[in-house]
């Protein structure tokens, strides 16, 4: 009998199912409840009651995610394109990344962030949909962990480790691998 072969997408789905099984998890973003991008399909095994569909307001989305975390939820906040995630950097870098320090450890939000680097094949969607800002984010963040998911073999392990350690993490996924 042949070995079961996993794909990049199946490992993302497996990871989201794992996180979705947690009592306090909640998924936020565009196309988390309705089709529109790859995020939707990656949440196929997450119950709809755990999904909050949002309009395009990235900064507010991150602020909501931080607030939910401070109120006992585990937000998995999803951004379909790295290019538009940039709009959340005020909340991400000035608040999520530093809140534990600036609050003298009174607040320690735990947020999981998913961003996708858009594919250039079979059709190049252009510069505003396909950029990868991993290096820049790593240079800006002091405490936020940034993990690139280049290898399908590490996807589930990285998401599980993040959950176990409760460290806010930005996961960079590659839509070309879906």
N, C-alpha and C positions, 0 to 999 in steps of 0.2 A: 504494500500500500504506500502511496506517495505521502509525503509530508504536507501538512496544511500550509499553504503559502499565505503569508499576510501581506497586505498592501499598506502603503502609507495611510490611505484613507481609512482602512479598517482599524488601524492602530489609533488614529485620532478618534474614531467612533467609540472604540473600546475605552479610551481614556475619558471621554465625555460621559459614557455610561457609568464608569466608576465614580466620577465626581457627582453625577446626577443621582447616584444611590445614597449620597450623604444627606441626612435629614435636613440640614440647614442650607443646602446649595440652591443657588438661583442663577439663571443664565440671562444676561441682558445684552441687547444690541439690535442691529438691523438684521433682518432675516433669520431671527432665532425661532420665530413661530410661523412665519410665512416664507414661501420660496422667494429667492432673489439672488442668492450667491451661494458659495460653497459652505458657508457656516450652517445654513439650513440642513443640508444633508448630513453634516457631521454630528448633528444633534438628534438624529433619527431614533435613538434609543433612550432619549431623555423625555420624561413625561411633560406634556404641554403645560401642566400646572406649575412647572418650575421655570417656565420661559416667559420673559417680559420683553415684548416687542417694543422697540423705541424708534422715534424719528431720528433723523440725522442731526444730532447735537452732541458731538463727541466730548466736549468739556463737561457738559452737564452729566452725561453718562458716567464719566469717571467720578465726578462728585457724588452721584447717586451710589456708585459702587463702594466708595469709601464710607459713606454714611451707612449703607446696609451692613458693611463689615463691622462697623463700630456698634451696630445693634444686633450682633450675633449671627448674621448670615455669612455664608461663604459665596461671594459673588464671583462668577466667571463671566467677565465682561469681554464681549466679542467685537472686534473691529475688522470688517471685511478687507480693508486695505490699509497697509502701513502708512501710505501717503496721507490718509485722512485721520489716522490716529494722532498725527502731529498736532491737531487741534486740541487734543486732550492734555498736552504737555504741561500746562499750567497746573492742573490738578495732579497729574502723575508725578512730575518732578518736584514741584513746590509743596505738595501736600502728602500724597501717598508715600513717596520716597523718604520724607523727612519727619513725618508726624510723630513717630516714636521719640525722636531726639528733641524736637522743639516742644513736645509736651512733657518732657522729663519722664518718659516712659509711662505716662498715664494712659496714652492711647497707642495701640499697636495694630493698625488695620492689616488684614490678610485678604488680599485681592489677587485673583488669577486673571491675567490679561492674555487674550489671544489676538494676534494680528497676523494677517496674511500678506505675503509678498505676491503681488499679481504676476501671472504668467505672461510671457512674451510670445508663447507659441500655443496653439497654431496661429493665433492672431495677436499682434502686439497692441495692447490696450493703451499704450502711450505712457509718457513719463509720469503723469499724475496717478497712475494705477499700478506701477511696476517697480517702484523704488524700494530698496532695502536700507533702512536706517539703523541697523543693529549696532554698528560701531559707534555711531553718534549717541545712541541711547545709553550704551555702556559708559561712554565718557561723561554723560550728564548725571547719571544715577549714582548715588552714594551707597544706598542700601537695597534698592530694588534689584532683584536678580534678573538677568536677561539670558534666555536660553534659546539657541537656534535649534530647530528640529530638522536637521538635514538627513538623518538616518532613521529609517522606519523602525529599526531595532531598539532605539533609545526612547521613543515617544512615550510609551506607557510608563516606563521606568521613571522618566523625568517628571511626568505629571503626578505619579504616585509619591515620589520623593518630595515634591513641592507640597502636596497635601499633608504628608507626615510631618514635615519640618515647619509648616505654617509660615513660610516666608513669601511675601508678595513677590510674584514672578511674572515677567512678561515672556510669553512663548511666541517665537517667530516661526510661523508655519509657511510652507511653500505650496502655493496653489498649483504649480507646475507638476507637483508630485502626486496630487489627488488623482 
